[in-house]
């Protein structure tokens, strides 16, 4: 493939299309997350990564960021490795996926405590580039919108987490603050949307169906 063709493929989302690279990532993500479901529901997990990618694309980011959004949980929650991501989609996508991935297990393979994972991930967010910030914010935005809907439908959302409600909300606020960048309107817009969703979730209180 020529350099011209590659450039055209990378930017094929402009005008409503989809590039072959994004289609390959879409298919791979669907395969990797097959059989997984969202917290407190039977909704296929793939719906989440697809929504995060849609949010990132709508915010105005390029195919590399959209692909990373599709794969942002692949290393954390499937058998895929960062090397697999890099081999398929290159170092830029792999670096963004790495920035989105927590270290869930210690050197002996034991699950790490929730608070340790979250604190380490927050520290790792210092100095992230705009694409990584956008994917992380889009992830939190979609999670918060999902939590809001689940609460309105009476699902026991908070029981599905490995932490208390106040800890989860603290972490979400800390992530939004860490990734916000007022100098970039795309990232700042995502942060503002995530903060608004967080405030709506906080206002709903514990698990219960609550009118908007």
N, C-alpha and C positions, 0 to 999 in steps of 0.2 A: 504493500500500500504506500502510495506517495505521501509526502509531507502535506501536500494540499488536501488529499483525501482524508488524512488523519485529522487535520484541523476541522474539515467540514463535519466529520463524524463526531468530534468532541463537542461541536456547537449545534448539533442537529436538533436540540430541544428548542432552539429559537424558532418562533413561528408555529409552535404546536406539535413539532415532531418529537421523535425519541431516537437517540443514537444507538448503534449496535452495542456500544460499551455499556450503556445504561440497561439495555435489554438483557445483556449477559449477566449483569449484576442482579437485576430483578429476578431472573430465573434461578441463579445460584442462591440468592437469599431465600427464595421460596423453598428450595430443596433443603437448605441447611436448617431452617426453622420448622420443617414439616413435623407435625405431631405435637408441637409446643402450643400452649394456650396462654392467654393473658391472665393476670391475677384476678381471682374472684369471678371468673367467667369461663365459658367454653369457646370464646372467640379465638381463632387462629392467631398465633403470635405474629405471623407475617403481616397482619393488618397494621401492626405498630410500626414496623420498619418502613412499610410503604407510605404510611402517613408522615413519618419523619422526613422521608425523602421528598414528599410533596411539599411540606412546609419549607424545606431548604430551597427547593426549586422556585417556589412562589416568592421567596425572599430575594431572589435575584442571583443566586450562586450558580457556578458552572457545573458541568457534568462530573468533574472530579469530586466535588462536595456532595452532589446527589448520590453518586456511587458509594461514597463513604457513609452517607446516611443509610442507604440500603443495607450496608454491612456493619453498621456501628456496634451491633451486639453479637456479631458472628464469632469473634474470638472469645468473648466473655461467656457465651451461652451455647456454643456448639463445638464440634471437634475441629473446626477450621483454625488455622494458626495465622499469625501475622505474615509468615513467609508465604503461606498459601495466597493471602490477599495480595501481597506484593507480586508474586509470580503471575497472577491473573490480571492485576490492574495497576501495578507500578508502585513506586515508593511514595508518591504523594498521597495516594489513597490510603496506603498502609499506615503512613504516619498519622493521618487523621483518625483512622480506626484505632490506632494505638492510644491516641489521646482520649478516646471515648471509653476505653476499656479499663475496668478495675482489676486489681489482682485479688481474686476471690479465694485463693488457696495459698497456704504457706509452703515452705520448701519441702515439707514432708507430705504434701497433698491434702492436709487437713483444712476444712473450711475456716476462713478467718472471721473474727467477730465483725458484725455489721458496722459498728462505729469505727473500727480500725480501717476498714476498707474505704469508708466514706471520707474520713479525715485525710488519708493518703491521697485519695483521688482529688480532693480539694487542693491540696498542696501542689499536685501535678498540673493543675490548671493555670498556674502562674506563667505568663508569657506565651500562652497558646496563640496560634495564628487565627485569622478571622474565620476560616473554614471550620476549624475544629470547634471554635466557640459557637458558630452557627449550628452545627450538628448537635452539640450538647444542649444548647438552648431549645432547639426543635424537639429533641427527645423529652426534655422536661415539660415543655409546653403540651405535647401530645399526652404525656402521662397525666398531667393535671386536668386536662379536658376530659380524659377517660375517667379519672377519679370522680370528677364532678358529675358526670353522667351516671356512673355506677351508684353514687350516693343518692342521686335523684330517683334511681330505680330500686333503691332499698337493698343493694348488695352489701355484704359485710366487708367493705374494702380494707379497713385497717387491720383486721385479723389476718389478712393475707401477707402482711409485711413482717419482716424479721426485726422490727423495731416499733417503738410506740409512735402514736400519731404525732405527738409534738416533736419527736426526733426526726421523723420523715419530713415534716413541714420545715423544720430548721434547716435540714440538709438542702431542700429545694431552694429555699431563700438564699442560702449561702452560695449555691451553684449559680443561681441567676446573677447575684452580685459579682461573683468572681469572673463570669464570662461576659458581662455587659461591656460595651465599648461605645461611648457616646460619639466618638469620632467617626464611626461607621454606621450610617442610618439603617442598614440592613440588620446588623447585629443588635443595635439598640432597639429597633422595632420588635425583634424577637424577644428581647429581654422584657420590654414593656408588656407584650402580650402574655408572657409567662407570669409576670408579676400580677397582672390582672386576674389570670386564671387561679393563681395561688390565693389571692385575696377572696375569690369566690368560694374556693374550697375551705379556707379557714372559717368563713362565715357560716358554712353549713354544719359545723360541729361534728360530733361522732357519727358512726354508722346509723343512718336513718334516711328515709325518703323525705326530702325537704323541697318545698316549692322554690323555684328560682326567684 
